[in-house]
Amino acid sequence: MGVTDYFAGEIATELLKLVIQISRKSLLCKSSAESLMNSINELGPIIREIKYSGVELPAIRQSQLDRLSETLRDGVEVAKKVVNSNRWNVYKNLHLARKMEKLEKKISAFVNGTMHAHILADVHHMRFESTERFDRTDWSLRRLEQKIDDMKIGVGGGRLVEEAVSRVEMAEKFESLCSEELFGTGMEVAKRKVKEMMIGSENFGVVGICGMGGSGKTTLANEICRDHDVQSQFKNRILKLTVSQSPNVEQLRAKILGFIAEISVNGSFHDHITPTWNKPFEGRVGARMLIVLDDVWSTSVLEQLIFRVAGCKTLVVSRFRFPQVVRTVYEVELLRDDEAIFLFCHYAFGQRSIPLAADSKLVKQIVNECKGLPLALKVIGASLRDQHEMFWASANKRLSRGETICESHENKLLDRMAISVGFLPKKVRECFLDLGCFPEDKKIPLDVLTNIWIELHGLGVEEAFAILDELSNKNLLTLVKDSRGGDQYSSYYDISVTQHDVLRDLAIHLGNNENTNAAKRLLMPRRETELPKEWERAADQPFNAQIVSVHTGEMRGMEWFRMEFPKAEVLILNFSANEYFLPPFVDDMPKLRAVIAINSGPHIAKLQNLLVFSDMAHLRSLWLEKVSIAQFSECTAPLKNLRKLSLVLCKLEGFVINLTQMFPSLQELTIDHCDDLVELPSSICQIHSLKTLSITNCHNLHQLPENLGDVKWLLILRLYACPALPVLPARMCELCRLNYLDISQCVNLKGLPEKIGELSSLEKIDMRECSQIWSLPKSAASLESLRIVICDEEVSWLWKDMKTNVHVQVAEKGFSLDWLDE
């Protein structure tokens, strides 16, 4: 680089001054010659350091620096001869003086000629590179601005997140198509060996895949499930379940029994049916089927999930062998060196080998430190992508401090992968650590996660989505799109977040370096029957946690103990129960801003101690899932600062309240999968602050308030999958600010309102699978802001004929019952 040449020239200039001064006196003063020699000896290493600093120079410049170094070395030799010369040997001194003069001319020629040319060239290159960088920066800023604009749901459907989801889907397809190349020939060998164990002559069988976390066990199991031979052998009768460290055994057993029983009757399986199982029937089914149990942690749980049924094979995927239950086990082998380099380069460089411009030795050192673990190679490779070489060198130095990874030292894997997190910006790192607060192997609703980040870290919506995108790019989380979406215009409500259990362990590991009272996140890594004993021992002092995450079964009032949380802003309650007593210590959370209560049990839970909500003066976000809120209004004072309310799979019977009085500042209301919602309360139309109203998958909703048009500030109206809804209220056409309308899968909806053209701000309509809509109101031609319509093919031509400047997307039909797995 030119900068290096400039510094070398600057040093040469100083040397020249010394050479000129001393060479003129060398015949008269021996000490001056000694000074010349010492100066050159001292400055020589500096020039060598610049020369060999690792910066790649053009060949011509490197050769010129070599010649300059050679000239300076010659000067040292001349100086030594001057020092040793006899002062009376006039002839020799004259000869040395001529050499000094020659040396002076050489250095002067370099400084006054060649170096000036280099400086002019450097100025030209710097101007060109600066212009190019400014152009790239300007382009990046414009692209970022476009992405931020597109993140408005009504406009671009959360394009930033959609791009991240698309990248994940493309990566999954690439891995599936190139599994042998990415994971080596070992993948094909492993598949063949496991298939041999599974496709045998015996009717009963339990086989296993074993390996340490991040070694590719689940990837191998997925490849086996997709294998043509396996699908043919079991006639696509394959059930894959994730067990985890905190399993709901009853739910898992019900799914397995439903799977087996339905196949025995119908020969096929639909996961929404769970018939009663007759125990004596066990062992007499006969139809071939495969049950895959992933992430199994204990023998006692595994034994409850194994059913000795003729024709049924069970594949157990775990870090442990379970010799008492599993007859034969395949142990996953780590990647060979060439396979590891291929996988690492795919995520670090986007190609199959080390680029010519990269430091091959450095890359191989980093790959070697990953010890052949696919997850480590993916995460560390993605974290180093597009980073400076010094960044790579620093990562390699930190990786090299680790020890050999083996099954008994999985913390060393966490230490290595922690390096990827350590290089993240502070806010991004904090957001990653928050992921450890959620249960393992569960989908995290995107809205829940972004709400926490917004409330806890003071982020804007755009910044929260940008962080989500960055974590996805670095393989630290996975974005999963609901099968309903399937297109680039879907909203972010169709997306959830998942995380490899090793990455969740990493988040907990990195956040677990403080004592209980000082920890920023107080959480329970897995479901327990009671609160941790260390919490009780530390309860005499206030806790500094900003996030408190509790993961239990059924809790009664006497099972809680008092704790003070003066700084807590987020409370996450994960439980599996029929009744749940809300924690009394909520009274001691004066700064609480977000509450998430999720019941993972099979039945709706009845919440008790609802009076705690009366003390949540600063609460801004409330997410309730699979609970009954019938008594909510009777026991709760108005939540005057609540901005977001989400009710998912809740029982609303008897939930008759004055919404305006209860939630005077509400801006977003989501009601999802609430089957007993028949009629939306008219009081909702008096919440003038409401901007988003989302009523989805409410199959018995048959009427909306007639005065819906009174919600003047409404921007987003989602009525997805409300099949009993026959008509939209006429006054909704008064929603002058509405820019997104979703009526997809409202299969009994007869048509759009006649005056829909009055929705002057409407930019996007999603009306896929509205089978009863065969015509459009004439006023639809007046929708001047409309840009995107998603619909079925039967009505697409109507839009195309009416609005030539509108992007009409024909949606693929798709039905999903995946939500029943959650």
C-alpha positions in Angstrom: 0.0 0.0 0.0 1.0 3.6 -0.6 1.0 4.5 3.0 3.7 2.0 3.8 5.8 3.3 1.0 5.3 6.9 2.2 6.6 6.0 5.7 9.6 4.1 4.2 10.4 7.2 2.1 10.1 9.5 5.2 12.6 7.4 7.1 14.9 7.4 4.1 14.7 11.2 4.1 15.9 11.4 7.7 18.7 8.9 6.9 19.7 11.1 4.0 20.2 14.1 6.2 22.4 12.2 8.5 24.4 10.6 5.7 25.0 14.0 4.0 26.1 15.7 7.3 28.5 12.9 8.3 29.9 12.0 4.9 31.2 15.6 4.5 33.1 15.2 7.8 34.1 11.6 7.7 37.8 12.2 6.7 38.2 14.6 9.6 36.1 13.1 12.4 36.0 9.4 13.2 33.1 9.9 15.7 30.9 11.2 13.0 31.4 8.0 11.0 30.4 6.0 14.2 27.3 8.2 14.4 26.4 7.3 10.8 26.8 3.6 11.5 24.7 3.7 14.6 21.9 5.7 13.0 21.6 3.4 10.1 21.6 0.3 12.4 18.8 1.8 14.6 16.6 2.8 11.6 17.2 -0.3 9.6 14.8 -2.5 11.7 12.1 0.1 11.3 12.3 -0.1 7.6 12.3 -3.9 7.7 9.3 -3.8 10.0 7.4 -1.6 7.5 8.5 -3.8 4.6 7.4 -7.1 6.3 4.3 -5.8 8.1 2.1 -8.1 6.1 0.8 -5.4 3.8 0.8 -6.7 0.2 2.8 -4.3 -2.1 3.0 -4.2 -5.9 6.1 -6.1 -7.2 7.8 -2.9 -8.5 7.5 -1.1 -5.1 8.7 -4.2 -3.2 11.8 -4.4 -5.5 12.5 -0.7 -5.0 12.3 -1.1 -1.2 14.6 -4.0 -1.5 17.1 -1.9 -3.4 16.8 0.9 -0.8 17.5 -1.6 2.0 20.5 -2.9 0.1 21.9 0.7 -0.3 21.5 1.3 3.4 23.3 -1.9 4.2 26.1 -0.8 1.9 26.3 2.5 3.8 26.8 0.5 7.0 29.7 -1.3 5.4 31.2 2.0 4.2 30.8 3.5 7.7 32.6 0.6 9.3 35.6 1.0 6.9 35.7 4.7 7.7 35.8 3.9 11.4 38.6 1.4 10.9 40.6 3.5 8.4 44.0 5.0 9.4 43.8 8.7 9.4 47.2 8.9 7.7 46.2 6.7 4.8 45.1 9.6 2.5 44.6 7.4 -0.5 42.2 5.0 1.3 40.3 7.9 2.9 39.8 9.6 -0.5 38.5 6.3 -1.9 36.0 6.0 1.0 34.9 9.6 0.6 34.0 8.8 -3.1 32.0 5.8 -1.9 30.1 8.1 0.6 29.4 10.5 -2.2 28.1 7.7 -4.3 25.9 6.5 -1.5 24.6 10.1 -1.0 23.7 10.3 -4.7 21.8 7.0 -4.7 19.7 7.9 -1.7 19.1 11.4 -3.0 17.9 10.0 -6.3 15.4 7.8 -4.5 14.1 10.5 -2.3 14.0 13.3 -4.9 12.8 11.1 -7.8 11.2 7.7 -7.2 9.6 8.6 -3.9 7.9 11.7 -5.3 6.4 9.6 -8.1 5.1 7.2 -5.4 3.5 10.0 -3.5 1.8 11.3 -6.6 0.6 7.8 -7.4 -0.7 7.3 -3.8 -2.6 10.6 -3.9 -4.3 9.4 -7.1 -5.1 6.0 -5.6 -6.4 7.5 -2.4 -8.7 9.9 -4.3 -10.0 7.0 -6.4 -10.5 4.7 -3.5 -12.2 7.4 -1.4 -14.6 8.2 -4.2 -15.3 4.5 -4.6 -15.9 4.0 -0.8 -18.1 7.0 -0.6 -20.1 5.6 -3.5 -20.5 2.3 -1.7 -21.4 4.0 1.5 -24.0 6.1 -0.3 -25.4 3.0 -1.9 -25.5 1.2 1.4 -27.3 4.1 3.1 -29.8 4.3 0.3 -30.3 0.5 0.6 -30.7 0.7 4.4 -33.2 3.5 4.0 -35.2 1.4 1.5 -35.1 -1.5 3.9 -36.3 0.6 6.8 -39.1 2.0 4.7 -40.0 -1.5 3.6 -40.3 -2.7 7.2 -43.6 -1.0 7.5 -46.0 -3.9 7.4 -48.5 -2.2 5.2 -45.9 -1.2 2.7 -43.3 -3.8 2.1 -44.2 -6.6 4.5 -41.1 -6.5 6.7 -38.7 -6.9 3.8 -35.6 -6.9 5.9 -36.8 -9.9 7.9 -38.2 -11.5 4.7 -34.7 -11.3 3.1 -33.2 -13.0 6.2 -35.8 -15.7 6.0 -35.2 -16.2 2.3 -31.5 -16.5 3.0 -32.2 -19.2 5.7 -34.5 -21.1 3.3 -31.9 -20.9 0.5 -29.2 -22.1 2.9 -31.4 -25.0 4.0 -32.0 -26.0 0.4 -28.3 -25.7 -0.4 -27.4 -27.8 2.5 -30.0 -30.4 1.5 -28.8 -30.5 -2.1 -25.1 -30.4 -1.3 -25.1 -32.4 2.0 -22.3 -34.7 0.8 -20.1 -31.8 -0.1 -20.9 -29.6 2.9 -20.7 -32.3 5.5 -18.4 -34.6 3.7 -18.7 -38.2 2.4 -19.2 -39.0 6.1 -22.8 -37.8 5.7 -23.5 -40.4 3.1 -21.7 -43.1 5.1 -23.7 -42.1 8.2 -27.0 -42.2 6.3 -26.2 -45.6 4.9 -25.3 -47.1 8.3 -28.3 -45.6 10.1 -30.6 -46.8 7.3 -29.2 -50.3 7.6 -30.0 -50.2 11.3 -33.6 -49.0 10.7 -34.6 -50.9 7.6 -34.2 -54.4 9.0 -36.4 -57.5 9.2 -37.3 -57.2 12.9 -40.7 -55.8 13.7 -39.7 -54.0 16.9 -36.7 -51.7 17.0 -35.1 -48.7 18.7 -32.0 -47.3 17.1 -30.0 -44.2 18.0 -27.8 -41.4 16.7 -25.4 -40.1 19.3 -22.9 -37.3 19.3 -21.9 -34.1 21.2 -23.8 -30.9 20.8 -23.2 -29.2 17.5 -21.9 -32.3 15.8 -24.7 -32.6 13.2 -27.0 -35.2 14.8 -30.2 -33.4 14.0 -28.9 -32.6 10.5 -28.3 -36.3 9.9 -31.7 -37.2 11.3 -33.4 -34.7 8.9 -31.5 -36.1 6.0 -32.6 -39.6 6.9 -36.3 -38.4 7.1 -35.9 -36.9 3.6 -34.2 -39.9 2.1 -36.2 -41.6 -0.7 -35.5 -45.1 0.6 -36.6 -44.3 4.1 -39.8 -42.5 2.8 -40.6 -45.5 0.6 -39.9 -48.0 3.4 -42.3 -46.3 5.8 -44.6 -44.9 3.1 -44.1 -41.4 4.4 -45.5 -42.3 7.8 -42.8 -40.4 9.7 -43.4 -38.4 12.9 -40.5 -36.2 14.2 -40.7 -34.7 17.7 -38.3 -32.6 19.7 -38.1 -33.8 23.3 -35.7 -31.3 25.0 -34.5 -31.1 28.6 -37.9 -29.9 29.8 -40.4 -32.1 28.0 -44.1 -32.2 28.4 -44.3 -36.0 28.4 -48.1 -36.1 28.4 -48.3 -34.1 25.2 -45.5 -36.1 23.5 -47.2 -39.4 24.4 -50.5 -38.1 23.1 -49.0 -37.2 19.7 -47.2 -40.5 19.4 -50.3 -42.5 20.4 -52.4 -40.4 18.0 -49.9 -41.1 15.2 -49.9 -44.8 15.8 -53.6 -45.2 16.3 -54.6 -43.2 13.2 -52.2 -45.1 11.0 -53.6 -48.3 12.3 -57.1 -47.2 11.2 -56.6 -45.0 8.2 -53.1 -45.8 7.0 -52.2 -42.1 7.1 -51.6 -39.4 9.7 -53.0 -36.0 10.4 -51.4 -34.4 13.5 -54.6 -32.5 14.6 -56.3 -35.8 15.6 -55.4 -37.4 18.9 -57.7 -40.5 19.4 -58.0 -42.5 22.6 -55.5 -45.2 22.9 -56.4 -48.7 24.1 -53.4 -50.1 25.9 -54.1 -53.8 25.1 -54.0 -52.8 21.4 -50.3 -52.1 21.8 -48.1 -54.4 19.7 -50.8 -55.3 17.1 -50.7 -52.4 14.5 -48.4 -53.8 11.9 -48.1 -50.9 9.5 -44.6 -49.6 9.0 -44.0 -46.2 10.6 -41.0 -44.2 11.9 -40.9 -42.1 15.0 -37.9 -39.7 15.4 -37.3 -38.4 18.9 -34.8 -35.6 18.8 -32.8 -34.0 21.7 -33.5 -36.7 24.3 -31.9 -36.1 27.7 -33.0 -38.8 30.1 -33.7 -42.5 30.2 -36.8 -42.1 32.3 -38.4 -39.8 29.7 -37.3 -42.0 26.8 -38.9 -45.1 28.3 -42.2 -43.3 28.5 -42.1 -42.4 24.8 -41.2 -45.9 23.4 -44.1 -48.0 22.3 -43.5 -51.7 21.3 -45.7 -51.7 18.3 -45.3 -54.1 15.3 -43.9 -52.3 12.3 -42.9 -49.2 14.3 -39.3 -48.1 14.4 -38.0 -45.4 16.8 -35.0 -43.3 16.0 -33.5 -41.6 19.1 -31.2 -38.6 18.6 -29.3 -37.6 21.7 -25.9 -36.6 23.2 -26.2 -39.8 25.2 -26.3 -43.5 24.3 -29.1 -44.9 26.6 -27.8 -48.6 26.4 -30.8 -49.8 28.5 -33.3 -48.7 25.8 -31.5 -48.2 22.5 -30.2 -51.4 20.9 -27.9 -50.1 18.3 -26.3 -46.6 18.1 -24.5 -44.7 15.4 -22.0 -42.2 16.8 -21.7 -39.1 14.6 -18.1 -38.6 13.4 -16.6 -35.1 13.3 -15.7 -33.6 9.9 -12.3 -34.3 8.3 -10.0 -31.4 7.6 -11.0 -31.0 3.9 -14.7 -31.3 4.8 -14.3 -28.8 7.6 -12.6 -26.3 5.2 -15.4 -26.7 2.6 -18.1 -26.0 5.2 -16.2 -23.1 6.8 -15.5 -21.5 3.4 -19.2 -21.7 2.5 -20.2 -19.5 5.4 -17.1 -17.3 5.6 -16.5 -16.6 1.9 -19.6 -17.9 0.1 -17.5 -20.3 -1.9 -16.2 -23.9 -1.7 -12.5 -23.2 -1.1 -10.1 -20.7 0.4 -9.9 -17.6 -1.8 -6.6 -16.7 -3.3 -6.6 -13.3 -1.6 -7.1 -14.9 1.9 -4.4 -15.9 4.2 -4.6 -19.7 3.7 -2.5 -20.5 6.8 -4.7 -18.3 9.0 -7.9 -19.8 7.7 -6.7 -23.3 8.2 -5.6 -22.5 11.8 -9.1 -21.2 12.6 -10.8 -24.2 11.0 -8.5 -26.5 13.0 -9.6 -24.8 16.2 -13.3 -25.6 15.4 -12.3 -29.3 15.8 -14.5 -30.5 13.0 -17.8 -29.5 14.6 -20.3 -28.3 12.0 -22.1 -25.9 14.2 -18.9 -24.2 15.3 -17.7 -24.0 11.7 -21.0 -22.4 10.6 -21.2 -19.8 13.5 -17.5 -18.8 13.5 -17.3 -18.8 9.7 -20.4 -16.5 9.5 -19.0 -14.2 12.2 -15.8 -13.6 10.3 -17.4 -13.0 6.9 -16.3 -9.7 5.3 -14.1 -8.9 8.3 -10.6 -7.3 8.2 -7.6 -9.6 8.4 -6.7 -8.2 11.8 -10.1 -9.3 13.0 -9.4 -12.8 11.8 -6.0 -12.8 13.5 -7.5 -11.7 16.8 -10.2 -14.4 16.5 -7.5 -17.0 15.8 -5.5 -15.9 18.8 -8.5 -16.2 21.1 -9.5 -19.6 19.7 -6.0 -20.9 20.2 -6.3 -20.5 23.9 -8.9 -23.3 24.1 -8.3 -27.0 24.7 -9.3 -30.1 22.8 -13.0 -30.5 22.4 -14.5 -33.8 23.5 -17.7 -35.1 24.9 -16.6 -34.4 28.5 -15.6 -30.8 27.7 -18.5 -29.3 25.9 -17.9 -26.0 27.7 -14.8 -25.7 25.5 -17.1 -25.7 22.5 -19.1 -22.8 24.2 -15.8 -21.0 24.8 -14.9 -21.2 21.2 -18.2 -20.1 19.9 -18.3 -17.3 22.5 -15.6 -15.6 20.4 -18.2 -15.0 17.6 -20.5 -13.3 20.2 -17.6 -11.4 21.7 -17.0 -9.5 18.4 -20.7 -8.4 18.1 -21.6 -4.8 18.8 -22.7 -4.3 22.4 -26.5 -4.0 21.7 -26.4 -6.9 19.3 -24.6 -9.0 21.9 -27.1 -8.1 24.6 -30.0 -9.1 22.3 -28.4 -12.4 21.7 -28.0 -13.1 25.4 -31.7 -12.4 25.9 -32.5 -15.5 23.8 -31.4 -17.7 26.7 -34.5 -16.5 28.7 -36.8 -18.6 26.5 -37.4 -22.4 26.8 -35.3 -24.6 24.6 -36.6 -26.1 21.3 -39.6 -23.7 21.3 -40.5 -21.2 18.6 -40.3 -17.7 19.9 -42.9 -15.4 18.4 -41.1 -12.6 16.6 -43.4 -10.0 18.1 -42.5 -11.2 21.6 -38.8 -11.0 21.0 -38.8 -7.6 19.3 -41.1 -6.2 22.0 -38.6 -7.2 24.7 -35.7 -5.7 22.8 -37.6 -2.5 22.2 -38.6 -2.1 25.8 -35.4 -3.3 27.4 -32.7 -1.8 25.2 -34.5 1.3 24.1 -34.4 0.3 20.4 -36.6 1.5 17.6 -38.6 -1.0 15.6 -36.1 -0.6 12.7 -33.1 -1.2 14.9 -34.7 -4.3 16.4 -35.3 -5.8 13.0 -31.7 -4.9 11.9 -30.3 -6.7 14.9 -32.5 -9.7 14.2 -31.2 -9.7 10.6 -27.6 -9.5 11.8 -28.0 -12.4 14.3 -29.6 -14.5 11.5 -26.8 -13.7 9.1 -24.3 -14.9 11.7 -26.2 -18.2 12.3 -26.9 -17.3 15.9 -30.6 -17.8 15.4 -32.9 -19.1 12.7 -35.9 -17.3 11.3 -38.8 -19.7 10.4 -41.7 -18.7 8.2 -45.2 -20.0 8.7 -46.1 -22.2 5.7 -49.0 -19.8 5.0 -46.6 -17.0 4.1 -44.6 -18.3 1.1 -44.0 -14.9 -0.5 -42.0 -11.9 -0.1 -44.9 -9.7 0.9 -45.9 -11.6 4.1 -45.9 -9.6 7.3 -43.6 -10.4 10.2 -46.5 -12.0 12.1 -45.9 -15.1 9.9 -42.3 -15.5 11.2 -40.9 -17.0 14.4 -37.4 -17.5 15.8 -35.7 -20.8 16.7 -32.3 -21.5 18.2 -30.0 -24.5 18.3 -29.9 -25.7 21.9 -26.1 -25.3 21.9 -26.5 -21.6 21.0 -29.1 -21.3 23.8 -26.6 -22.9 26.1 -24.0 -20.4 24.8 -26.3 -17.4 25.7 -26.9 -18.8 29.2 -23.2 -19.6 29.6 -22.1 -16.0 28.6 -24.7 -14.4 30.9 -24.0 -16.6 33.9 -20.7 -15.0 35.1 -22.2 -13.0 37.9 -23.7 -13.9 41.3 -27.4 -14.3 41.5 -28.2 -10.9 42.9 -26.0 -9.0 40.4 -27.0 -10.9 37.3 -28.7 -8.9 34.6 -30.8 -11.9 33.6 -32.3 -14.1 36.2 -33.6 -17.2 34.5 -34.3 -20.9 34.9 -32.5 -22.9 32.2 -35.1 -25.7 32.2 -38.5 -26.4 33.7 -38.5 -27.2 37.4 -41.3 -28.0 39.9 -40.3 -25.1 42.1 -38.1 -21.9 42.1 -34.3 -22.5 42.4 -33.0 -22.8 45.9 -30.2 -20.2 45.1 -32.9 -17.6 44.4 -34.4 -18.3 47.9 -31.1 -18.0 49.6 -30.4 -14.7 47.9 -33.9 -13.3 48.5 -32.8 -11.2 51.5 -31.1 -8.8 49.1 -32.6 -7.0 46.1 -32.0 -8.5 42.7 -30.5 -6.3 39.9 -32.0 -8.4 37.1 -33.6 -6.5 34.2 -35.2 -9.7 32.8 -36.7 -12.4 35.1 -37.7 -15.7 33.4 -39.5 -18.4 35.4 -40.1 -21.8 33.9 -42.2 -24.1 36.1 -45.3 -26.4 36.2 -48.3 -25.5 38.3 -47.7 -22.8 40.9 -49.8 -22.1 44.0 -49.7 -19.0 46.2 -47.7 -20.6 49.0 -45.0 -21.8 46.6 -43.8 -18.3 45.8 -41.5 -16.3 48.1 -40.9 -12.6 48.2 -38.2 -11.1 46.0 -37.4 -7.5 45.2 -36.6 -6.5 41.6 -36.1 -2.7 41.6 -34.6 -2.8 38.1 -36.7 -5.5 36.4 -38.4 -4.4 33.2 -39.3 -7.8 31.6 -41.1 -10.7 33.2 -41.3 -14.0 31.3 -43.6 -16.7 32.8 -43.4 -20.1 31.1 -45.5 -22.8 32.7 -47.4 -26.0 32.1 -50.5 -26.0 34.3 -54.3 -26.0 34.6 -54.1 -23.3 37.3 -51.4 -20.8 37.8 -51.0 -18.3 40.6 -49.3 -15.2 39.3 -46.1 -14.4 41.3 -46.7 -12.0 44.3 -43.3 -10.4 43.8 -44.7 -8.5 40.8 -45.6 -5.9 43.5 -41.9 -5.4 43.9 -41.2 -4.7 40.2 -41.8 -0.9 40.0 -40.2 -0.6 36.5 -42.0 -3.5 34.8 -42.7 -2.7 31.2 -43.4 -6.1 29.5 -45.0 -9.3 30.7 -45.1 -12.6 28.7 -47.1 -15.4 30.2 -47.1 -18.6 28.1 -48.8 -21.9 29.1 -47.3 -24.9 27.3 -49.7 -27.4 28.9 -52.4 -29.2 27.0 -55.3 -27.3 28.5 -56.2 -23.7 29.0 -54.9 -22.5 32.4 -56.9 -20.4 34.8 -54.9 -17.4 36.1 -55.2 -16.5 39.7 -54.0 -13.5 41.6 -54.9 -11.1 38.8 -54.7 -8.3 41.3 -51.0 -8.0 40.6 -51.8 -6.3 37.3 -53.2 -3.4 39.3 -49.6 -2.5 40.4 -48.2 -2.4 36.9 -48.3 1.3 36.4 -45.5 1.3 33.7 -46.6 -1.8 31.8 -46.5 -1.2 28.1 -46.7 -4.8 26.6 -48.7 -7.8 27.7 -48.6 -11.2 26.0 -51.0 -13.9 27.3 -51.0 -17.4 25.8 -53.4 -20.4 26.5 -54.9 -18.9 29.6 -58.4 -17.9 30.7 -58.9 -14.2 31.1 -62.7 -14.3 31.9 -62.1 -12.6 35.3 -59.5 -10.1 34.1 -61.8 -7.1 34.3 -63.1 -8.0 37.7 -59.7 -8.0 39.4 -57.7 -5.5 37.5 -57.4 -1.7 37.6 -57.0 0.1 34.3 -53.6 -0.3 32.6 -53.2 3.3 31.5 -49.8 2.9 29.8 -50.4 -0.4 28.0 -49.5 -0.1 24.3 -49.6 -3.7 23.1 -51.9 -6.5 24.1 -51.7 -10.0 22.6 -54.1 -12.8 23.5 -53.2 -16.1 21.9 -55.1 -19.4 22.3 -57.0 -17.7 25.2 -60.4 -18.4 26.6 -62.3 -15.1 26.4 -65.7 -16.3 27.6 -67.1 -13.6 30.0 -64.5 -11.2 28.9 -66.8 -8.2 28.7 -65.2 -5.0 29.6 -65.0 -1.4 28.6 -61.8 -1.6 26.5 -61.5 2.2 26.4 -61.5 2.5 30.1 -59.3 -0.6 30.7 -56.7 0.2 28.0 -56.9 4.0 27.2 -53.5 4.1 25.5 -53.6 0.8 23.6 -52.0 1.0 20.1 -51.8 -2.7 19.1 -54.3 -5.4 19.8 -53.8 -9.0 18.7 -56.3 -11.8 19.3 -55.2 -15.1 17.8 -56.7 -18.6 17.9 -59.4 -17.6 20.4 -62.2 -19.9 19.3 -64.8 -18.5 21.7 -64.6 -15.0 20.2 -67.9 -14.5 18.5 -68.3 -10.8 18.4 -65.7 -8.1 18.8 -66.7 -5.6 21.6 -67.9 -2.3 20.2 -66.0 -0.5 22.9 -62.8 -1.2 20.9 -63.8 1.5 18.5 -63.5 4.1 21.2 -59.8 3.5 21.6 -58.7 6.3 19.4 -55.0 5.5 19.9 -55.3 2.1 18.3 -53.1 1.7 15.2 -53.0 -2.1 14.7 -55.9 -4.5 15.1 -55.1 -8.2 14.4 -57.9 -10.8 14.7 -56.6 -14.1 13.3 -57.6 -17.7 13.3 -60.8 -16.9 15.3 -63.0 -19.5 13.7 -66.3 -18.4 15.4 -66.0 -14.7 14.8 -69.0 -13.7 12.8 -69.4 -9.9 13.4 -67.3 -6.8 13.6 -68.5 -3.6 15.2 -70.5 -1.4 12.9 -68.7 1.7 14.1 -65.3 0.3 13.2 -64.7 3.5 11.2 -64.4 5.4 14.4 -60.9 4.1 14.9 -59.5 7.0 12.9 -55.8 6.2 13.6 -55.9 2.6 12.5 -53.1 1.7 10.1 -53.3 -2.1 10.0 -56.3 -4.4 10.0 -55.7 -8.1 9.9 -58.7 -10.5 9.8 -56.8 -13.6 8.6 -58.5 -17.0 8.8 -61.9 -15.9 10.3 -64.0 -18.3 8.2 -67.4 -17.5 9.9 -67.1 -13.8 9.1 -69.7 -13.1 6.3 -69.3 -9.3 5.8 -67.1 -6.4 6.5 -68.8 -3.4 8.1 -69.6 -0.6 5.7 -68.2 2.1 8.0 -64.7 0.6 7.8 -64.3 2.6 4.6 -64.0 5.7 6.9 -60.6 4.4 8.0 -58.8 7.1 6.1 -55.3 6.2 7.4 -55.5 2.4 6.9 -52.7 1.2 4.7 -52.8 -2.6 5.2 -55.9 -4.9 5.0 -55.6 -8.7 5.4 -58.8 -10.7 4.9 -57.0 -13.9 3.7 -58.7 -17.3 4.3 -62.0 -15.6 5.3 -63.7 -18.2 3.2 -67.3 -17.0 3.8 -66.7 -13.4 3.2 -69.0 -12.3 0.4 -67.2 -9.3 -0.9 -65.3 -6.1 -0.3 -67.3 -3.0 1.0 -68.9 -1.0 -1.9 -67.1 2.2 -0.8 -63.6 0.7 -0.4 -62.3 3.3 -2.8 -62.5 5.8 0.0 -59.6 4.1 1.8 -57.2 6.7 0.3 -54.2 5.5 2.2 -54.6 1.8 1.5 -51.4 0.4 0.1 -51.7 -3.4 0.4 -54.5 -5.9 0.4 -54.1 -9.6 1.2 -57.2 -11.5 0.1 -55.9 -15.0 -0.7 -58.3 -17.9 -0.4 -61.4 -15.8 -0.2 -63.3 -18.2 -2.3 -66.7 -16.3 -2.1 -65.3 -13.1 -3.6 -65.9 -13.2 -7.4 -66.2 -9.5 -8.1 -64.8 -6.1 -7.1 -66.6 -2.9 -6.2 -66.3 -0.2 -8.9 -64.9 2.1 -6.3 -61.8 -0.1 -6.0 -60.5 1.7 -9.1 -60.2 4.8 -6.9 -57.6 3.2 -4.5 -54.9 5.7 -5.6 -52.3 4.5 -3.0 -52.7 0.8 -3.6 -49.5 -0.9 -4.7 -49.8 -4.6 -3.8 -52.6 -7.1 -4.0 -52.2 -10.8 -3.0 -55.2 -12.9 -4.2 -56.2 -16.1 -5.9 -55.8 -16.6 -9.6 -59.6 -16.5 -10.1 -59.8 -12.8 -9.1 -56.3 -11.7 -10.1 -57.4 -10.7 -13.6 -60.1 -8.4 -12.1 -57.4 -6.4 -10.3 -55.1 -6.4 -13.3 -57.9 -5.0 -15.5 -59.0 -2.4 -12.9 -55.5 -1.3 -11.6 -52.7 -1.5 -14.2 -50.2 0.1 -11.8 -50.7 -2.4 -9.0 -48.5 -5.4 -8.4 -50.9 -8.4 -8.3 -49.4 -11.5 -6.8 -51.2 -14.8 -7.2 -50.8 -16.8 -4.0 -50.3 -20.5 -3.7 -53.0 -22.3 -1.7 -51.7 -23.8 1.6 -53.2 -24.9 4.8 -51.2 -25.6 7.9 -52.0 -27.0 11.3 -48.4 -26.6 12.6 -49.7 -24.2 15.3 -51.2 -27.2 17.1 -47.7 -28.5 17.8 -46.9 -25.5 19.9 
